[in-house]
Amino acid sequence: MTQPSNNNQAGVALITVLLVLSLIMVMAVSLTTSVLSDTTLRGAFARVTTGFYAAESGVNYSMGTYRNIFLNFRVPSASDLQPASLTLGNRTVNYGLTEVPGNPQTVVIPAGQLFGGLNSIRYAYTVKSAAVSNGETEAIVGAQFDVDYIPLFQFVAFYTNDLEIEPGPIMHLHGRVHTNGNLYLNANDHLYIEDNQGAGVPANQAITTVSVSATGDIYRGRKDTTDCTGVVTVDALQDLVSPSPDLDPLDLGCGAGGTRKVPAAELAAWKGSLLGNTHDLAVPKPDVTAKGTGVFWTNADLRIVLRLNAADNLPGGPNLPHTIEVQDANGNRNDVQTVALHNFMGDAVWNAANSSLPGTMPIFYTDVPTGAGGCTCTNATATGCNNGDRVCYNPTFASNGRVYATSMGPALGAFDLDYRRGGFYNWREHKWLYLLNINLHDLLQWNQTNGTPFFDPADLTDGGVVIYVTVQGPDSAAINNYGVRAFGSANLPFPPAPGGDPTGLTLVSDQPAYVAGDYNRGPIGAGDLAKQPAAVIADSLNVLSTNYFTAVPAYTCGVTFSNDCQSNRSLADASRRGANTTINAAFLAGVPPTVVGTYNGGLENYPRFHEDWGGFTLAYRGSFVSLGTPAHVNGAWCGTGGNSATGCNIYVPPVRNWDYDADFNDVKNIPPLAPRFVSVEQVLFSQDLR
């Protein structure tokens, strides 16, 4: 057999080598292509993922933006619905909001959700957000979300900061309690937080659920000390024990070491009615009441201002160093409405025939004694000073100056055209006060019968009428001696409600507020009017009884006139005795914080008192809301009783017949421009990755 030549063998080997090299090259090219393709895919995936997150951020950003619109008491308008964009790194995110047809709807939050059973005004929106990089759309994300606008006045107590409920006598609270801080529960005797239903309770007044919640922790015991006393009972969300319907009560016990944090495992026994560490609720900031910028000022139907150090000769009265006027939203004097206001103040004929307190000027200010010219009154020397003498005031009071007629009694004679009274001393603040005093009953009625120069009483734009009252002076923005006081307003007259929706009244001030006597008491006696949706919103909240301004000889101050002069007397003086009083109104005011060793008084002392109420009852129906700390008062709560020597000559508390106003369960009965917390929930989500 012929053997291949060496040349042939070499050729075959070379071909083999070339084939192997070619195969290796193919494999290398393939591998390189695969690596490049994989790298490209990974890069594309990374870009798409980053684009997705960018687009999703546009959804979240827009939802937060619209939540803030609601927190500022607005609903998104056409300008808010225009397309917008934001920049994230090298990407542009374009987003836009569309309103879902049918807005708004009044809904009840379903049972099983936090705050189940609350009424909410719900707005639904869809949002689409697209991430764009280098001119190309990488990802599109869409969502639908619901904004629940929930009135705070549906809680018996709602606090932004820590809430302490630590009553001395037995206290029964019904309904919902929430704090964005920590919750402290304690009692000297027994605290009940419970439902109110069953035999004897009208269906429209029944409170069928209990919800006690805190964004922080729940403590059994006191905050200012380590004491844990009394019995605390909170209803669980179950009805296994007779009678029925009636939620089952469970006691929250003390620990061996005093105040203790209640663990989540123990809270579970309440089946959802006692919850700690819930999510923080978005609520309006305290500056919503600010003069000039706040929501209540800008939306008020009427703004009445006591302007200090602005000399004026009010019609028919003496020339005074201060004036009372109506201002517009820009803080300028509204000349037309100010003339109408002065006409109302000086209308003696109308007053004699229609006023709740005939013979008393319906709007006036309380002056501060000068401490000069033989007057001994200063902030530091209140007891025994002669604040009842006319010489204590500059200019001197007219000889017929007085404060109020006998409660709901006959006229005191000639109508008084001195627009001042004098001498209110606040023991907690240790100051004489400038107070702007308004008879809201008379203002509402005079406005209706004289061509409505101030506002349309049937206007439901903000749910009813909002009246803003304040004192404008050099210390308006600081700790001061200013305040506003509502009096003579046991009834709030409104025309028949259109469509059965009562109008109602919200009284607002950026300064401390005082409610004197019965307020919006409803049909208790003959001639009383129906109760209205009502609220008082202020820097702090003070209550004076129906007895405070009763003018009887034993209370006369000075020879010729009577006024607030009993306020600086000893708490044991007969002129500082309280009397049974009824108030139906939601309260929103500042509450100072408790620090170790110094109690703020707790929910049981939310209203500030100035009389000896021993044995008398404050019957209150409403809601206690606090959005922060008072900005204009800083006097500490120092307990009850006492005497002037200890500096704690402030009050003896009333019998507290207090409860939630179940009328607020119906949205149409919520007071005008009621503050609300906002809950945003995403209900649908879609994505399109390019």
Buried (B, 14 or more C-beta within 10 A) or exposed (E): EEEEEEEEEEEEEEEEEEEEEEEEEEEEEEEEEEEEEEEEEEEEEEBBEBBBBBBBBBBBBBBEBBBEBBBEBEBBEEEBBEEBEBEBEEBBBBBBBEBEEEBBEEBEBEEEEBBBBBBBBBBBBBBBBBBBBEEEBBBBBBBBBBBBBBBBBBBBBBBBBBBBBBBBEBBBBBBBBBBBBBBBBBBBEBBBBBBBBEEEBEEEBBBBBBBBBBBBBBBBBBBBEEBBBBBBBBBBBBBEEEEEEBBBBBEBEBBEEBBBBBEEEBBEEBBBBBBBEBEEBBBBBBEBBBBBEBBBBBBBBBBBBBBBEBEBEBEEBBEBEBBBBBBEBEEEBBEEBBBBBBBBBBBBEBBEEBBBBBBBBBBBBBBBBBBEEEBBBEBEEBEEBBBBBBBBBBEBBBEBBBBBBBBBEEBBEEBBBBBBBBBBBBBBBEBBBBBBBBBBBBBBBBBBEBEBBBBBBBBBEBBBBBBBBBBBBEEBEEBBBBBBBBBBBBBBBBEEBEEEBBBBBBBBBBBBBBBBBBBBBBEEEEEEBEBBBBBBBBBBBBBBBBBBBBBEEEBBBBEBBBBBBBBBBBBEEEBBBBBBBBBBBBBBBBBBEBEEEEBBBBBBBBBBBBBBBBEBBBBBBBBBBBBBBBBBBEBBBBEBBBEBEEBBBBBBBBBBEBBBBBBBBBBBBBBBBBBBBBBBEEEEEEEEBB
